[in-house]
Amino acid sequence: MANILSKNKELSGYLNQYMDRLIDKESLDKKDITFGVDSGRMVFLYNKQHQNIDPVLIGQPASIKVNANIGTSPFINDLDLELQKIKVASHYGVHTIMDLSTAGDLDEIRKIILDRSSMPVGTVPIYSVAQKYIERRESPAKFSINELLEEIEKQAEQGVSFMTLHCGVTERAVKLEEKQNRLLGIVSRGGSILAKWIKENNKENPLLTEYDKILKIALKYNLTLSLGDGMRPGAGPDAGDAAQWEEVIVLSELTLKAWDSGVQVMIEGPGHVPLNYIADQIKIIKRLCHYAPLYVLGPLPIDIAPGYDHIAGAIGGAIAAFNGADFLCYLTPAEHLTLPDAKDVKVGVIASLIAAQSADLALGRKQVLERNKNISLARKELNWDAIKKFALDKEVLCLRRKDFEDKKECAMCGEFCAVKMLR
């Protein structure tokens, strides 16, 4: 038992403050929620610096949650577009936002996103540190650990609730990746920056060597550490290699160290993993990391679906969630191609929610069971208002019914309607 709440009294107070809301949202009792957070099997995403935040509980037996990535890029830097994405993602039911901006005034962008989002916001602080050097056409490996620690604390003070920190990208992991001659190498942006830093400075990852200082910052702001998978496979043939597992083993050790300090932890999971490996990888990562909540990027079971990676990711995400993953990072049709627009965000959110709720249904979660039962009863009665109420995407239902909305049956069956036939 991690006993996190006894080591983090502020977290205990925040949790009690929102307990009634969490019980109602998750259909869990107080004992389950308290045990989950105290044991480290759940995280409570909440930073009091974030005004009007609606806290989120991630981890079993809470429902599977979905994150939407937004943020500017060097090619497309439009803050209005990013704010539109937040509205769309929130409207369709996403639970958290990650600001992955790499262009523009990152401090100002982050402040505005925190102001406009009631959802907990996550970031990758090394992007902000590296941006300063990349814009000057210098190596991002020139940053100092103090710069990185200052950035982490600044973002936590602004109200960020969780941060991806690639603490497990070790010298050993980088050497293993080189020796194995991976098909696609390191595909994590943060992982590649740190690997470059390790090589150019001939030193160990500063996020690892200064981990105790990071824990003090995290405890101060109730910041949840999302221990990043910088060595994740970026192609199916790379899944399950020594570099990937070296990182997971390091994250296992860092999880216990965080818990000893009263700090909440999530583990980030694999990227491209063949279908037949997904269940085993999820179970092993969960076991090695002491059943801390697992945040997965897909996984993508195939590599040949540019433009349709939201579908591939939903397939992998459903399998992962059923086997123990707790938090799905959406993929959009823009993955691997370009920066997503608002339409991509909608499609990505819906696809990941389908994956999450498919797993919740299979795991017998009460609210999802009731929702699926109710939409089936509405179909039996040909009650389109009720069908709309329980559908994930109400707008598309109305759009596709528009020309035949005066009809009781759907336009595919008409008078051949099987439900009506045997009445």
C-alpha positions as a printed Julia matrix, in Angstrom:
423×3 Matrix{Float64}:
   0.0    0.0     0.0
   1.5    3.32   -1.07
  -0.32   5.42    1.6
  -0.12   8.5    -0.6
  -2.86  10.41    1.22
  -1.07  10.2     4.57
   2.03  11.73    2.93
   0.13  14.38    0.99
  -2.42  16.03    3.27
  -3.33  18.68    0.7
  -4.28  15.99   -1.83
  -6.45  14.35    0.84
  -8.22  17.65    1.41
  -8.79  18.29   -2.3
 -10.14  14.77   -2.75
 -12.63  15.16    0.1
 -13.7   18.55   -1.29
 -14.77  16.95   -4.58
 -15.74  13.51   -3.28
 -19.51  13.82   -3.8
 -19.01  14.93   -7.41
 -16.61  12.04   -8.07
 -18.98   9.48   -6.52
 -21.77  10.71   -8.79
 -19.58  10.81  -11.92
 -18.03   7.39  -11.49
 -20.79   5.43   -9.73
 -18.21   4.41   -7.13
 -18.35   4.69   -3.35
 -16.07   6.8    -1.21
 -14.13   3.78    0.0
 -13.2    2.71   -3.55
 -12.07   6.19   -4.53
 -10.07   6.78   -1.36
  -8.36   3.4    -1.62
  -7.61   3.93   -5.31
  -5.88   7.29   -4.8
  -4.14   6.22   -1.59
  -2.75   3.06   -3.23
  -1.6    4.88   -6.37
  -3.95   2.9    -8.62
  -5.87   6.1    -9.31
  -4.76   9.69   -9.8
  -6.83  12.75   -9.01
  -6.01  15.39  -11.61
  -6.37  18.71   -9.85
  -4.21  21.83   -9.53
  -5.74  24.56   -7.38
  -3.92  27.16   -9.48
  -6.21  26.28  -12.4
  -9.33  28.38  -11.94
 -12.71  26.69  -12.53
 -11.1   23.27  -13.01
 -13.36  20.22  -13.13
 -11.16  17.5   -11.57
 -10.82  14.09  -13.17
 -10.21  10.68  -11.64
  -8.1    8.26  -13.69
  -7.44   4.62  -12.84
  -9.32   1.44  -12.1
 -12.14   0.98  -11.29
 -13.06   4.47  -12.57
 -14.24   4.75  -16.18
 -11.69   4.9   -19.0
 -10.77   8.5   -19.79
  -9.77  10.16  -23.08
  -7.27  12.97  -23.68
  -7.15  15.33  -26.66
  -3.83  16.81  -27.78
  -3.9   20.37  -29.1
  -1.23  23.0   -29.68
   0.59  25.1   -32.24
   3.37  23.93  -34.54
   6.15  25.75  -36.43
   4.1   25.37  -39.65
   0.65  26.23  -38.23
   0.52  28.75  -35.41
  -3.08  29.88  -34.86
  -4.27  30.3   -31.27
  -7.9   30.81  -32.35
  -7.77  27.39  -34.01
  -6.47  25.8   -30.8
  -9.22  27.42  -28.74
 -11.79  26.13  -31.24
 -10.34  22.64  -30.76
 -10.87  22.92  -27.0
 -14.53  23.78  -27.53
 -15.04  20.88  -29.94
 -13.21  18.38  -27.73
 -15.17  19.46  -24.66
 -18.49  19.37  -26.52
 -17.95  15.77  -27.59
 -16.95  14.56  -24.13
 -13.17  14.49  -23.84
 -11.85  14.48  -20.26
  -8.49  16.28  -20.44
  -6.46  18.49  -22.77
  -2.73  18.42  -23.45
  -1.12  21.59  -24.78
   1.74  20.43  -27.01
   2.46  23.86  -28.5
   5.91  24.36  -30.03
   5.48  27.74  -31.76
   4.58  31.25  -30.64
   4.56  32.72  -27.14
   4.2   29.43  -25.28
   3.66  31.04  -21.86
   0.81  33.19  -23.14
  -0.72  30.32  -25.13
  -0.66  28.12  -22.02
  -2.25  30.8   -19.83
  -5.09  31.32  -22.32
  -5.7   27.58  -22.69
  -5.86  27.19  -18.9
  -8.27  30.1   -18.74
 -10.55  28.69  -21.45
 -10.55  25.03  -20.38
 -12.34  23.64  -17.33
 -10.7   20.29  -18.09
  -7.36  19.46  -16.45
  -4.49  20.5   -18.71
  -1.29  18.57  -19.32
   1.98  19.68  -20.94
   5.45  18.48  -21.96
   7.77  21.11  -20.38
  10.85  20.13  -22.36
   9.17  21.52  -25.51
   9.23  25.02  -24.05
  12.87  24.7   -23.04
  13.94  23.29  -26.41
  11.95  25.9   -28.38
  14.26  28.7   -27.29
  17.3   26.94  -28.73
  15.63  25.6   -31.88
  14.36  29.09  -32.78
  17.96  30.33  -32.57
  19.03  27.38  -34.72
  21.05  25.99  -31.85
  21.09  22.45  -30.48
  18.23  21.86  -28.0
  20.75  19.79  -26.02
  22.34  23.02  -24.75
  19.71  23.5   -22.04
  20.66  23.2   -18.37
  18.82  21.18  -15.75
  18.02  24.4   -13.89
  16.25  25.74  -16.98
  14.16  22.59  -17.12
  13.34  22.61  -13.39
  12.35  26.29  -13.57
  10.07  25.54  -16.53
   8.39  22.65  -14.68
   7.7   24.83  -11.65
   6.49  27.77  -13.75
   3.97  25.62  -15.6
   2.79  23.99  -12.36
   2.32  27.46  -10.85
   0.25  28.46  -13.89
  -2.16  25.59  -13.17
  -1.02  22.58  -15.2
  -2.34  19.36  -13.59
  -0.14  16.73  -15.22
   3.16  16.77  -17.1
   4.87  14.29  -19.36
   8.44  13.88  -18.13
  10.67  11.39  -19.95
  12.64  10.36  -16.87
  13.25   6.82  -18.16
  15.27   7.79  -21.24
  18.55   6.64  -19.69
  22.06   6.37  -21.1
  21.59   2.6   -21.1
  18.25   2.81  -22.97
  19.79   5.06  -25.64
  22.71   2.66  -26.12
  20.36  -0.31  -26.31
  18.31   1.45  -28.99
  21.48   2.1   -31.03
  22.77  -1.47  -30.68
  19.45  -2.97  -31.73
  19.31  -0.84  -34.85
  15.6   -0.14  -34.51
  13.63   0.19  -37.73
  12.35   3.67  -36.8
  14.59   4.67  -33.9
  13.25   7.09  -31.28
   9.95   8.7   -32.33
   9.11  10.61  -29.14
   9.94  14.31  -29.5
  10.83  14.61  -25.82
  12.69  11.31  -25.92
  14.77  12.38  -28.9
  15.68  15.73  -27.29
  16.86  13.95  -24.15
  18.74  11.29  -26.11
  20.53  14.11  -27.94
  21.28  15.81  -24.6
  22.71  12.58  -23.18
  24.97  12.06  -26.2
  26.2   15.64  -26.55
  26.84  16.15  -22.82
  28.0   12.6   -22.1
  25.87  12.62  -18.95
  22.83  10.82  -17.58
  19.32  12.17  -18.23
  18.91  15.25  -15.99
  15.25  14.38  -15.36
  16.51  11.2   -13.72
  19.46  12.63  -11.81
  17.36  15.52  -10.45
  14.22  13.48   -9.86
  14.11  14.38   -6.13
  13.84  18.08   -7.01
  11.01  17.31   -9.43
   9.15  15.45   -6.69
   9.34  18.51   -4.4
   7.8   20.68   -7.12
   5.11  18.08   -7.8
   4.19  17.81   -4.12
   3.94  21.6    -3.81
   1.34  21.93   -6.6
  -0.32  18.49   -6.45
   1.18  17.92   -9.89
   0.67  14.43  -11.31
   3.79  13.09  -13.02
   3.02  11.36  -16.29
   6.21   9.37  -16.7
   6.71   9.47  -20.45
   7.56   6.67  -22.84
  10.42   8.3   -24.71
  11.58   4.9   -25.95
   8.17   3.8   -27.21
   8.12   1.82  -30.46
   7.31   3.92  -33.51
   6.89   0.9   -35.79
   5.38  -2.51  -35.17
   8.68  -4.42  -35.57
  10.25  -2.3   -32.79
   7.62  -3.23  -30.18
   8.86  -5.07  -27.12
  12.59  -4.53  -27.65
  15.14  -4.1   -24.86
  15.17  -0.3   -25.04
  11.43  -0.14  -24.46
  11.56  -2.48  -21.46
  14.64  -0.77  -20.01
  12.6    2.41  -19.8
   9.62   0.66  -18.21
  11.84  -0.89  -15.52
  13.24   2.55  -14.66
   9.71   3.97  -14.49
   8.79   1.14  -12.12
  11.46   2.31   -9.68
  10.53   5.97  -10.09
   6.87   5.21   -9.38
   7.7    3.82   -5.93
   9.98   6.78   -5.22
   7.2    9.23   -6.12
   4.68   7.41   -3.95
   7.11   7.5    -1.02
   7.05  11.31   -1.4
   3.25  11.49   -1.67
   3.34  12.34   -5.39
   0.81  10.94   -7.87
   2.06   9.09  -10.95
   0.77   7.86  -14.29
   2.77   5.69  -16.68
   2.72   6.38  -20.41
   2.45   3.35  -22.64
   3.43   2.06  -26.04
   2.82   3.58  -29.46
   2.97   1.14  -32.4
   2.29  -2.43  -31.22
   1.03  -5.37  -33.34
  -2.45  -6.55  -32.38
  -1.26  -9.86  -30.94
   1.16  -8.1   -28.54
  -1.1   -5.37  -27.15
  -2.79  -7.3   -24.33
   0.48  -8.79  -23.05
   2.32  -5.46  -23.2
  -0.41  -3.68  -21.24
  -0.53  -6.37  -18.56
   3.26  -6.45  -18.16
   3.6   -2.65  -17.97
   0.83  -2.49  -15.37
   2.46  -5.27  -13.33
   5.97  -3.78  -13.52
   4.71  -0.33  -12.57
   2.69  -1.54   -9.57
  -0.69  -0.97  -11.25
  -0.29   2.8   -11.46
  -2.71   4.29  -14.03
  -1.56   3.61  -17.59
  -1.87   6.31  -20.27
  -1.55   4.84  -23.76
  -0.8    6.51  -27.08
  -3.03   4.37  -29.28
  -1.62   1.77  -29.43
  -1.51   1.52  -33.22
  -1.74  -2.12  -34.36
  -0.75  -1.31  -37.96
   1.59   1.23  -39.54
  -0.06   1.67  -42.96
  -3.09   3.81  -42.13
  -2.09   7.49  -42.54
  -5.33   9.44  -42.7
  -7.13   6.7   -40.76
  -4.99   6.38  -37.66
  -7.99   7.35  -35.52
  -9.55   4.02  -36.55
  -6.34   2.06  -36.0
  -5.89   3.79  -32.65
  -9.45   3.0   -31.57
  -8.89  -0.69  -32.32
  -5.67  -0.74  -30.31
  -7.13   1.48  -27.59
 -10.13  -0.79  -27.03
  -7.88  -3.84  -26.6
  -5.53  -1.9   -24.33
  -8.33  -0.53  -22.14
  -9.97  -3.92  -21.76
  -6.63  -5.32  -20.59
  -5.85  -2.64  -18.03
  -5.07   0.72  -19.67
  -6.85   3.58  -17.92
  -6.37   6.64  -20.12
  -6.44   6.85  -23.91
  -4.69   9.6   -25.84
  -6.76  10.19  -28.94
  -5.45   9.96  -32.47
  -6.96  11.97  -35.3
  -7.0   11.5   -39.09
  -4.13  14.03  -39.14
  -1.75  11.8   -37.16
   1.66  11.46  -38.86
   0.54  13.95  -41.54
  -0.25  17.45  -40.28
  -1.64  19.48  -37.41
  -5.26  18.46  -36.76
  -8.06  20.94  -37.38
 -11.33  21.14  -35.45
 -12.99  18.47  -37.62
 -10.07  16.11  -36.98
 -10.42  16.72  -33.26
 -14.09  15.76  -33.31
 -13.43  12.54  -35.21
 -10.48  11.68  -32.96
 -12.46  12.24  -29.76
 -15.42  10.16  -30.97
 -13.15   7.31  -32.11
 -11.35   7.18  -28.76
 -14.61   7.42  -26.8
 -15.9    4.43  -28.78
 -12.77   2.52  -27.75
 -13.03   3.63  -24.11
 -16.72   2.86  -23.76
 -16.36  -0.48  -25.56
 -13.88  -1.48  -22.86
 -16.04  -0.02  -20.07
 -19.01  -2.01  -21.38
 -17.0   -5.24  -21.5
 -15.74  -4.55  -17.96
 -19.31  -4.15  -16.71
 -19.17  -0.48  -15.71
 -22.65   0.53  -14.55
 -23.14   3.85  -16.34
 -22.05   2.51  -19.73
 -24.18  -0.62  -19.33
 -27.22   1.54  -18.63
 -26.54   3.89  -21.56
 -26.24   1.0   -24.01
 -29.35  -0.66  -22.63
 -31.32   2.57  -22.9
 -30.38   3.24  -26.52
 -31.4   -0.31  -27.41
 -34.78   0.14  -25.74
 -35.2    3.4   -27.64
 -34.46   1.62  -30.92
 -37.06  -1.0   -30.04
 -39.62   1.77  -29.68
 -38.28   3.67  -32.74
 -37.98   6.61  -30.34
 -35.55   8.89  -32.16
 -35.51  11.56  -29.45
 -34.33   8.98  -26.93
 -31.83   7.49  -29.4
 -30.4   10.97  -29.86
 -30.15  11.45  -26.08
 -27.92   8.39  -25.63
 -25.86   8.63  -28.85
 -22.2    9.68  -28.69
 -22.63  12.06  -31.64
 -26.08  13.63  -31.62
 -25.35  16.01  -34.48
 -24.44  13.31  -36.98
 -27.61  11.42  -36.09
 -29.74  14.46  -36.9
 -27.79  15.18  -40.09
 -28.18  11.64  -41.46
 -31.9   11.58  -40.59
 -32.61  15.05  -41.97
 -34.37  14.07  -45.23
 -36.51  11.41  -43.51
 -37.01  12.83  -40.03
 -40.8   12.6   -40.44
 -40.52   8.82  -40.82
 -40.63   6.42  -37.89
 -38.29   3.95  -39.54
 -34.76   4.53  -40.79
 -34.27   5.2   -44.51
 -32.32   1.98  -45.05
 -35.21  -0.33  -44.14
 -38.38   1.74  -44.49
 -41.39  -0.57  -44.53
 -39.02  -3.54  -44.29
 -38.12  -2.49  -40.71
 -37.36  -5.69  -38.77
 -38.22  -4.1   -35.42
 -41.68  -3.09  -36.68
 -42.32  -6.25  -38.71
 -43.16  -8.61  -35.84
 -45.16  -6.25  -33.69
